[in-house]
Amino acid sequence: MKKIILLFIAAGAGFTAMAQVRGGDNFYAQKCVIDLNFPVGVLMQTPTGTAMDMNYTNPLNANISNIKMNTGTSYGVDAQFGYFVGHKRRFGIGAGIMYQSQAATATIDNYHIEYQTIDGKDNIFRQLVTATHPVKEDLTITNINIPVVLKFKQRLNTRIGISVDAGILYNVQIQNKWKTDAAFNYEAIYQYAKDGSGAIHTVYDNQATPSIQDVLYTVDQFDKHNTVGTTADAFTRYHNDGGFYIGLGVKPTNNSGTVSYTTGSVGFMFRPMVNVRVTNRIHLNLGALVSYQKFENKTVTDYRLVGEYTKLTYSSMLNTVSSTVNTSFNLNIGLRYFIGTPKDAQFDGKFDN
């Protein structure tokens, strides 16, 4: 009797183990799956831009750094429907929607330009504009794509499988929200000359080094020769009393906005994953996601980072970017849901004929 009881216990354990094995296997033969993935990682951008000094009149002594992008962050959600073909249902196609929220910082280390302009009294003079510190824009990027991929899945045992998504990303939105704390010093240089009638008027000194006859309303000049108050006091006094377009730490009238790149670009994605069975129908996706996208942008005509002293409008440095390559490296976690009723009577991972 004792032997019979032990036999029944062993048989029951064997059937339980078989049911667990079969329950884990037969869903791999399904035609349809839904994948919901959450990639989290880093964003790297390589922008190509146009020169920032080309839209000034008679520019001199330009010292404008190239735009640098830091390594930013990227996270999002990706939902796909997959359809598999063939007897073993290993290969298929998939499509869905991918949303990524990304953040980065764009920086110009140095910004200095000197150019010809006219003051409020119609006097020609040289305006000097210098950023008081590196110009930074904090970027919040919304990147929405439609992935169209080839899909592969293969079970390794009753609990573990592998899968791969590889294909294209069709972009439907790429918007950059920017915010800056940029501030600028506005300085002036005047050169006076006599015309044929002996009248004195101003002319533009187009030499890199100002003439010793020029009148300088600059930080260096006031630091050396101002005897009344501070250099900041001198700037305020000459601006208020003389109407000169000069100032220290001048803030633009705006410090935020948006720049949207051209949509419709085609990028690439590659996502290898390990699939871990949670239940027969639900599997956990663990892996990585790499994406590569190149975006084009229509640059702004007559671009200036910051406007004249009388119109201190700031224009994002992204408006000079003609194209950029964005590469994202992510860790990936998600879920796979097998649709339909399993039909695998042999429990061999193959869909029945």
C-alpha positions as CSV (number, residue, x, y, z in Angstrom):
1,M,0.0,0.0,0.0
2,K,2.8,2.4,0.9
3,K,4.5,1.7,-2.5
4,I,1.2,2.5,-4.3
5,I,0.8,5.8,-2.5
6,L,4.4,6.8,-3.3
7,L,3.8,5.8,-6.9
8,F,0.7,8.1,-7.1
9,I,2.7,10.9,-5.5
10,A,5.5,10.5,-8.0
11,A,3.1,10.3,-10.9
12,G,1.3,13.5,-9.8
13,A,4.6,15.3,-9.5
14,G,5.6,14.2,-12.9
15,F,2.3,15.4,-14.5
16,T,2.6,18.7,-12.7
17,A,6.1,19.1,-14.0
18,M,5.0,18.2,-17.5
19,A,2.1,20.7,-17.4
20,Q,4.5,23.4,-16.4
21,V,6.8,22.5,-19.2
22,R,4.0,22.3,-21.7
23,G,2.4,25.5,-20.5
24,G,5.7,27.3,-21.0
25,D,6.4,25.9,-24.5
26,N,3.3,26.0,-26.5
27,F,2.8,29.8,-26.4
28,Y,6.0,30.3,-28.4
29,A,4.2,28.9,-31.4
30,Q,1.7,31.7,-31.4
31,K,1.3,33.9,-34.4
32,C,0.6,37.2,-32.7
33,V,2.2,39.1,-29.8
34,I,1.9,42.5,-28.2
35,D,5.1,44.0,-26.8
36,L,5.2,46.9,-24.4
37,N,8.7,48.1,-23.7
38,F,10.2,50.9,-21.6
39,P,13.7,52.0,-22.7
40,V,15.9,54.1,-20.4
41,G,19.3,55.3,-21.3
42,V,21.5,58.1,-22.8
43,L,21.3,60.4,-25.8
44,M,24.3,61.6,-27.9
45,Q,23.9,64.3,-30.5
46,T,26.2,65.5,-33.2
47,P,25.0,68.7,-34.8
48,T,26.2,70.4,-38.0
49,G,25.5,74.1,-38.1
50,T,26.0,77.3,-40.0
51,A,28.3,80.2,-39.0
52,M,26.8,82.6,-36.5
53,D,28.7,85.7,-37.6
54,M,27.6,85.7,-41.3
55,N,24.5,87.9,-40.8
56,Y,26.2,90.9,-39.1
57,T,27.3,94.0,-41.1
58,N,31.0,94.2,-41.5
59,P,31.8,91.7,-38.6
60,L,35.1,91.9,-36.8
61,N,37.0,89.9,-34.2
62,A,34.4,87.1,-34.1
63,N,35.1,84.5,-31.4
64,I,32.1,82.1,-31.5
65,S,32.5,78.5,-30.4
66,N,30.9,75.6,-32.2
67,I,27.8,74.2,-30.5
68,K,28.5,71.3,-28.1
69,M,26.0,68.8,-26.9
70,N,26.4,67.0,-23.6
71,T,25.5,63.3,-23.2
72,G,21.8,63.6,-22.3
73,T,19.1,61.3,-21.0
74,S,16.4,59.4,-22.8
75,Y,13.4,57.4,-21.6
76,G,10.1,56.4,-23.1
77,V,7.6,53.8,-24.0
78,D,7.2,51.6,-27.1
79,A,4.1,49.5,-28.0
80,Q,4.2,47.1,-30.9
81,F,2.0,44.4,-32.5
82,G,4.0,41.5,-33.9
83,Y,2.8,38.8,-36.4
84,F,4.9,35.7,-37.0
85,V,4.9,33.3,-39.9
86,G,6.2,29.9,-40.8
87,H,5.7,26.5,-39.2
88,K,7.8,27.4,-36.1
89,R,6.7,31.0,-35.9
90,R,10.2,32.3,-35.3
91,F,10.2,35.1,-37.8
92,G,7.7,37.9,-38.2
93,I,7.1,41.6,-38.6
94,G,6.0,44.3,-36.2
95,A,4.8,47.9,-36.1
96,G,3.7,50.3,-33.4
97,I,4.4,53.7,-31.8
98,M,7.4,54.8,-29.8
99,Y,7.5,57.9,-27.6
100,Q,10.8,59.2,-26.1
101,S,11.3,62.1,-23.7
102,Q,14.9,63.2,-23.9
103,A,17.0,65.9,-22.2
104,A,20.3,67.5,-23.0
105,T,22.3,70.7,-22.8
106,A,23.6,72.7,-25.8
107,T,26.5,75.0,-25.1
108,I,28.5,77.7,-26.8
109,D,31.7,78.3,-24.7
110,N,32.6,81.7,-26.2
111,Y,30.4,84.3,-27.9
112,H,31.9,87.6,-29.0
113,I,31.1,89.7,-32.1
114,E,31.9,93.2,-33.3
115,Y,29.9,94.8,-36.1
116,Q,28.7,98.0,-37.7
117,T,25.4,99.5,-36.7
118,I,23.6,102.8,-36.0
119,D,22.6,104.3,-32.6
120,G,19.4,106.3,-31.8
121,K,21.0,109.5,-33.2
122,D,21.8,107.9,-36.5
123,N,25.5,107.8,-35.6
124,I,27.5,104.9,-37.2
125,F,29.5,103.0,-34.6
126,R,31.0,99.6,-33.7
127,Q,28.8,97.5,-31.4
128,L,30.5,94.8,-29.3
129,V,28.4,91.9,-27.9
130,T,30.0,89.4,-25.5
131,A,28.3,86.6,-23.6
132,T,29.1,87.1,-19.9
133,H,29.4,83.3,-19.5
134,P,29.1,80.2,-21.7
135,V,25.7,80.3,-23.4
136,K,23.7,77.2,-22.4
137,E,20.3,76.0,-23.5
138,D,18.6,73.3,-21.5
139,L,16.7,71.1,-24.0
140,T,13.7,68.9,-23.4
141,I,13.1,66.9,-26.5
142,T,9.9,65.1,-27.6
143,N,10.7,62.4,-30.1
144,I,7.8,60.3,-31.5
145,N,8.4,57.5,-34.1
146,I,6.6,54.7,-35.8
147,P,8.8,51.6,-35.7
148,V,8.5,49.0,-38.5
149,V,10.7,46.0,-37.7
150,L,11.6,42.4,-38.4
151,K,11.0,40.2,-35.4
152,F,12.6,37.0,-34.3
153,K,11.8,34.8,-31.3
154,Q,13.2,31.5,-30.1
155,R,12.7,29.5,-26.9
156,L,15.8,28.2,-25.1
157,N,13.9,26.2,-22.4
158,T,10.5,26.2,-20.8
159,R,11.2,29.5,-19.0
160,I,13.7,31.4,-21.0
161,G,13.7,32.6,-24.6
162,I,15.4,35.2,-26.8
163,S,14.0,37.7,-29.3
164,V,15.3,40.5,-31.5
165,D,13.6,43.5,-33.1
166,A,15.5,45.2,-36.0
167,G,14.2,47.8,-38.4
168,I,13.4,51.4,-39.1
169,L,12.1,54.4,-37.2
170,Y,9.9,56.8,-39.1
171,N,9.8,60.1,-37.3
172,V,6.5,61.9,-36.9
173,Q,7.6,64.6,-34.3
174,I,10.9,65.9,-33.1
175,Q,10.5,69.1,-31.0
176,N,13.1,70.8,-28.8
177,K,11.9,73.0,-25.9
178,W,14.8,75.2,-24.8
179,K,15.5,77.5,-21.9
180,T,18.5,79.7,-21.3
181,D,20.0,82.0,-18.7
182,A,22.2,83.8,-21.2
183,A,23.4,87.4,-20.5
184,F,25.5,89.8,-22.6
185,N,27.7,92.8,-22.3
186,Y,27.0,95.5,-24.9
187,E,30.0,97.8,-25.6
188,A,30.6,100.5,-28.2
189,I,33.4,102.1,-30.2
190,Y,33.1,105.4,-32.0
191,Q,35.4,106.9,-34.6
192,Y,34.9,110.6,-35.6
193,A,36.0,112.2,-38.9
194,K,35.5,115.5,-40.8
195,D,33.8,115.7,-44.1
196,G,34.6,118.1,-46.9
197,S,32.7,120.9,-45.3
198,G,34.6,120.5,-42.0
199,A,31.6,118.9,-40.2
200,I,32.3,116.1,-37.8
201,H,30.5,112.9,-38.1
202,T,31.0,109.2,-37.1
203,V,32.4,106.5,-39.4
204,Y,32.9,102.8,-38.9
205,D,36.4,101.7,-37.9
206,N,36.8,98.5,-39.8
207,Q,40.2,97.6,-38.3
208,A,40.5,94.7,-35.9
209,T,42.4,96.9,-33.5
210,P,40.6,100.2,-32.8
211,S,42.5,103.4,-33.7
212,I,44.0,105.4,-30.9
213,Q,41.7,108.2,-32.0
214,D,38.6,106.1,-31.3
215,V,36.4,106.8,-28.3
216,L,35.9,103.5,-26.4
217,Y,32.9,102.7,-24.2
218,T,34.1,99.3,-23.1
219,V,34.7,97.4,-19.9
220,D,38.5,97.6,-20.4
221,Q,38.5,101.3,-21.0
222,F,36.2,102.1,-18.0
223,D,38.2,99.7,-15.7
224,K,41.4,101.7,-16.6
225,H,40.1,105.3,-16.7
226,N,36.8,105.7,-14.9
227,T,37.1,107.8,-11.8
228,V,33.5,108.1,-10.8
229,G,31.9,105.1,-9.2
230,T,32.3,101.6,-10.6
231,T,32.5,100.4,-14.2
232,A,28.9,99.3,-13.9
233,D,28.0,102.9,-12.8
234,A,29.8,104.3,-15.8
235,F,27.9,102.0,-18.2
236,T,24.6,103.1,-16.7
237,R,25.6,106.8,-16.7
238,Y,26.7,106.9,-20.4
239,H,23.6,104.9,-21.4
240,N,21.1,107.0,-19.6
241,D,22.7,110.4,-20.2
242,G,24.4,109.9,-23.6
243,G,22.0,107.4,-25.1
244,F,24.8,105.0,-26.0
245,Y,23.8,101.4,-26.6
246,I,25.9,99.9,-23.8
247,G,25.1,97.7,-20.8
248,L,26.5,95.0,-18.6
249,G,24.9,91.6,-18.0
250,V,22.0,92.5,-20.3
251,K,19.3,89.8,-20.3
252,P,17.3,89.1,-23.5
253,T,13.6,89.8,-23.5
254,N,12.8,86.1,-23.9
255,N,14.6,83.0,-22.4
256,S,12.6,80.0,-23.7
257,G,10.9,78.7,-26.8
258,T,10.7,75.7,-29.2
259,V,12.6,74.5,-32.3
260,S,11.1,71.6,-34.3
261,Y,13.3,69.7,-36.8
262,T,11.9,68.4,-40.1
263,T,9.8,65.3,-39.6
264,G,9.6,62.3,-41.8
265,S,13.2,61.2,-41.4
266,V,14.0,57.5,-41.3
267,G,16.3,56.1,-38.6
268,F,17.2,52.6,-37.4
269,M,16.7,50.6,-34.3
270,F,18.1,47.3,-32.9
271,R,16.7,45.6,-29.8
272,P,18.0,42.2,-28.5
273,M,16.1,40.8,-25.5
274,V,15.9,37.8,-23.2
275,N,12.3,36.7,-22.5
276,V,11.4,35.3,-19.1
277,R,8.1,33.5,-18.6
278,V,6.0,35.1,-15.8
279,T,2.8,33.3,-16.8
280,N,2.1,31.1,-19.8
281,R,0.8,34.1,-21.7
282,I,2.9,36.9,-20.3
283,H,6.7,37.1,-20.6
284,L,9.2,39.7,-19.2
285,N,11.4,41.4,-21.8
286,L,14.9,42.3,-20.6
287,G,17.5,43.7,-23.0
288,A,18.9,46.8,-24.7
289,L,17.8,49.2,-27.4
290,V,20.0,51.2,-29.8
291,S,18.6,53.8,-32.1
292,Y,20.2,56.0,-34.8
293,Q,18.4,59.0,-36.3
294,K,19.5,61.9,-38.6
295,F,17.3,65.0,-38.6
296,E,17.3,67.9,-41.0
297,N,16.4,71.5,-40.0
298,K,15.6,74.6,-41.8
299,T,18.0,77.3,-40.5
300,V,16.7,80.8,-39.8
301,T,17.4,83.5,-42.3
302,D,19.4,86.5,-41.0
303,Y,20.1,84.6,-37.8
304,R,21.6,86.4,-34.8
305,L,21.9,84.8,-31.4
306,V,20.7,88.0,-29.7
307,G,19.4,91.1,-31.3
308,E,20.3,94.8,-31.3
309,Y,20.3,96.7,-28.0
310,T,17.0,98.1,-28.9
311,K,15.5,94.7,-29.6
312,L,17.0,92.1,-27.3
313,T,15.3,89.0,-28.8
314,Y,17.2,85.8,-28.2
315,S,17.1,83.1,-31.0
316,S,18.0,79.5,-30.0
317,M,21.4,78.3,-31.2
318,L,19.4,75.3,-32.6
319,N,18.2,77.7,-35.3
320,T,21.7,77.4,-36.9
321,V,21.7,73.6,-36.9
322,S,21.2,72.3,-40.4
323,S,21.3,68.7,-39.4
324,T,22.0,66.5,-36.4
325,V,22.7,62.8,-35.7
326,N,21.0,61.5,-32.6
327,T,22.2,58.2,-31.2
328,S,20.5,56.6,-28.2
329,F,21.7,53.7,-26.0
330,N,19.1,52.2,-23.6
331,L,18.4,49.5,-21.2
332,N,15.1,47.9,-22.0
333,I,12.5,46.3,-19.7
334,G,9.0,45.3,-20.9
335,L,6.3,42.7,-21.3
336,R,5.3,40.4,-24.1
337,Y,1.7,39.2,-24.3
338,F,0.9,36.2,-26.5
339,I,-2.5,36.5,-28.2
340,G,-4.8,33.6,-29.0
341,T,-5.3,30.0,-27.8
342,P,-2.2,27.8,-28.0
343,K,-2.6,24.9,-30.4
344,D,0.5,22.7,-29.9
345,A,-0.7,19.2,-29.2
346,Q,2.9,17.8,-29.4
347,F,4.3,20.5,-27.1
348,D,7.3,20.8,-29.3
349,G,7.1,24.6,-29.8
350,K,5.6,24.2,-33.3
351,F,2.2,25.3,-34.3
352,D,0.0,22.4,-35.4
353,N,-0.9,22.0,-39.0
